[in-house]
């Protein structure tokens, strides 16, 4: 009897992990924890599972009302509960015009002129050279948007989609039965791959799903009849098209994808891990600007070291840091510099 009771205790102790069924639109995943997490730990785990960088809140399904309620504490949760992801709207800044009389305007102009004179004299006394605005920064990735904006397709593609929507609304005809559909699909995928690279070179499943969903929502005629949601084929096509797009970038020498090139590998060594941006990291390995060279960036880096010893020149330092960002990333990723060297 005691042995049976002890066995039940051991089984109960081993089976203490908590599992949740998490919903994001049409995507359903299981998230597990070794024990009941706190609210912040739960949100962080969900963000990592779905590769979400934006702020989110969670809702749990209440069994009494059979509806979702905002989750404020994990005390209301139990094993195998259903959760729903809700994006948190970012704060919006609204600017409005303020009518000021001429007297106030003139006084503000005088105050601004005096302040500018003081700053100018202070800068001259500190022997700081004010540089002109630098060249535009290197084209860098932007954070992944909450709703993927579809790019503008070519004129022929737009006309084909317009005709496809007319036929679809008329009798439900899908353009996939048209002879020109393979060329149409290729043009669409190329434009989408180019637009996706604006945000990341290594799109994950969730991001490819968002792109396919945005495409089919705007053009229902592109829905695939053989897919359970009309999107699966587009997701797979995007996966291979983005891979081909990276191959083209690699041939052009783009550092972000060149760093993952492995031309030769001995049989007794493991393949290198793919180096790519982590969560919330938009710009992983930007290329050197077209108007710069490694030698000119090294000169700028030496100038940056000299500027750090001066006062009241934060803007100058920020501009020089932006100019040399690609050089620093190359030292960290390609050369494997240690911390002591970087400092």
URJOVEN-V50382 format. One record per backbone hydrogen bond with DSSP energy under -0.5 kcal/mol. NH is the residue of the N-H (numbers start at 0). CO is the residue of the C=O. E is the energy in kcal/mol with one decimal. If there is no record, write none. Layout:
# URJOVEN-V50382
((NH CO E) (NH CO E))
This chain:
# URJOVEN-V50382
((4 0 -2.0) (5 1 -2.4) (6 2 -2.2) (7 3 -2.0) (8 4 -1.8) (9 5 -2.3) (10 6 -2.5) (11 7 -2.4) (12 8 -2.3) (13 9 -2.4) (14 10 -1.9) (15 12 -0.6) (15 13 -0.7) (17 32 -2.9) (19 30 -2.4) (20 80 -2.7) (21 19 -0.7) (21 28 -2.9) (22 82 -2.2) (23 26 -2.6) (26 23 -2.8) (28 21 -2.2) (30 19 -2.3) (32 17 -2.7) (41 37 -2.4) (42 38 -2.4) (43 39 -2.4) (44 40 -2.3) (45 41 -2.2) (46 42 -2.5) (47 43 -2.1) (48 44 -2.0) (49 45 -2.3) (50 46 -0.7) (51 46 -2.4) (56 85 -3.0) (58 83 -2.1) (59 68 -2.5) (60 81 -1.9) (61 59 -0.7) (61 66 -3.0) (65 61 -1.6) (66 61 -0.8) (68 59 -2.6) (70 57 -2.8) (71 69 -0.6) (75 72 -1.1) (76 73 -1.4) (79 18 -3.0) (80 18 -0.6) (80 77 -1.3) (82 20 -3.3) (83 58 -2.4) (84 22 -2.4) (85 56 -2.7) (87 54 -2.3) (88 86 -0.6) (93 91 -0.6) (94 92 -0.5) (98 96 -0.5) (99 97 -0.6) (104 100 -2.0) (105 101 -2.4) (106 102 -2.0) (107 103 -2.3) (108 104 -2.1) (109 105 -2.2) (110 106 -2.4) (111 107 -2.5) (112 108 -2.2) (113 109 -2.4) (114 110 -2.5) (115 111 -2.3) (116 112 -2.2) (117 113 -2.3) (118 114 -2.3) (119 115 -2.2) (120 116 -2.5) (121 117 -2.3) (122 118 -2.4) (123 119 -2.1) (124 120 -2.3) (125 121 -1.6) (126 123 -1.3) (127 122 -2.2) (129 127 -0.6) (130 128 -0.7) (141 197 -1.9) (149 147 -0.5) (152 150 -0.6) (157 153 -2.7) (158 154 -2.3) (159 155 -2.2) (160 156 -2.5) (161 157 -2.3) (162 158 -2.3) (163 159 -2.4) (164 160 -2.4) (165 161 -1.7) (166 162 -2.1) (167 163 -2.2) (168 164 -2.5) (169 165 -1.4) (170 166 -2.5) (171 166 -0.5) (171 167 -1.8) (172 166 -1.2) (174 220 -0.7) (176 173 -1.6) (177 174 -2.0) (180 177 -1.5) (183 179 -2.1) (184 180 -3.3) (185 181 -2.1) (186 182 -2.2) (187 183 -2.1) (188 184 -2.6) (189 185 -2.2) (190 186 -1.9) (191 187 -2.4) (192 188 -2.6) (193 189 -1.9) (194 190 -2.1) (195 191 -2.6) (196 192 -1.5) (197 194 -0.9) (198 195 -1.6) (199 195 -2.5) (207 203 -2.4) (208 204 -2.3) (209 205 -1.9) (210 206 -1.9) (211 207 -2.4) (212 208 -2.7) (213 209 -2.2) (214 210 -2.1) (215 211 -2.4) (216 212 -2.4) (217 213 -1.6) (218 214 -2.3) (221 218 -2.3) (222 219 -1.8) (223 229 -1.0) (226 223 -1.0) (234 230 -2.4) (235 231 -2.3) (236 232 -2.3) (237 233 -2.6) (238 234 -1.9) (239 235 -1.8) (240 236 -2.5) (241 237 -2.8) (242 238 -1.4) (243 239 -2.3) (244 240 -2.2) (245 241 -2.2) (246 242 -1.6) (247 243 -1.9) (248 244 -2.1) (249 245 -2.6) (250 246 -1.9) (251 247 -1.3) (252 249 -1.0) (253 248 -2.3) (256 253 -1.1) (257 253 -2.2) (258 254 -2.0) (259 256 -0.9) (260 257 -1.9) (268 265 -1.4) (275 273 -0.7) (280 277 -1.9) (281 279 -0.7) (283 281 -0.8) (291 288 -1.8) (296 292 -2.5) (297 293 -1.7) (298 294 -1.8) (299 295 -2.0) (300 296 -2.2) (301 297 -2.1) (302 298 -2.1) (303 299 -2.2) (304 300 -1.9) (305 301 -1.6) (306 302 -2.0) (307 303 -1.5) (308 305 -1.1) (309 306 -1.6) (316 312 -2.0) (317 313 -2.5) (318 314 -2.3) (319 315 -2.2) (320 316 -2.5) (321 317 -2.0) (322 318 -1.9) (323 319 -1.8) (324 321 -0.8) (327 323 -2.0) (328 324 -2.2) (329 325 -1.8) (330 326 -1.8) (331 327 -1.9) (332 328 -2.7) (333 329 -1.7) (334 329 -1.5) (336 330 -2.0) (341 337 -1.7) (342 338 -2.3))
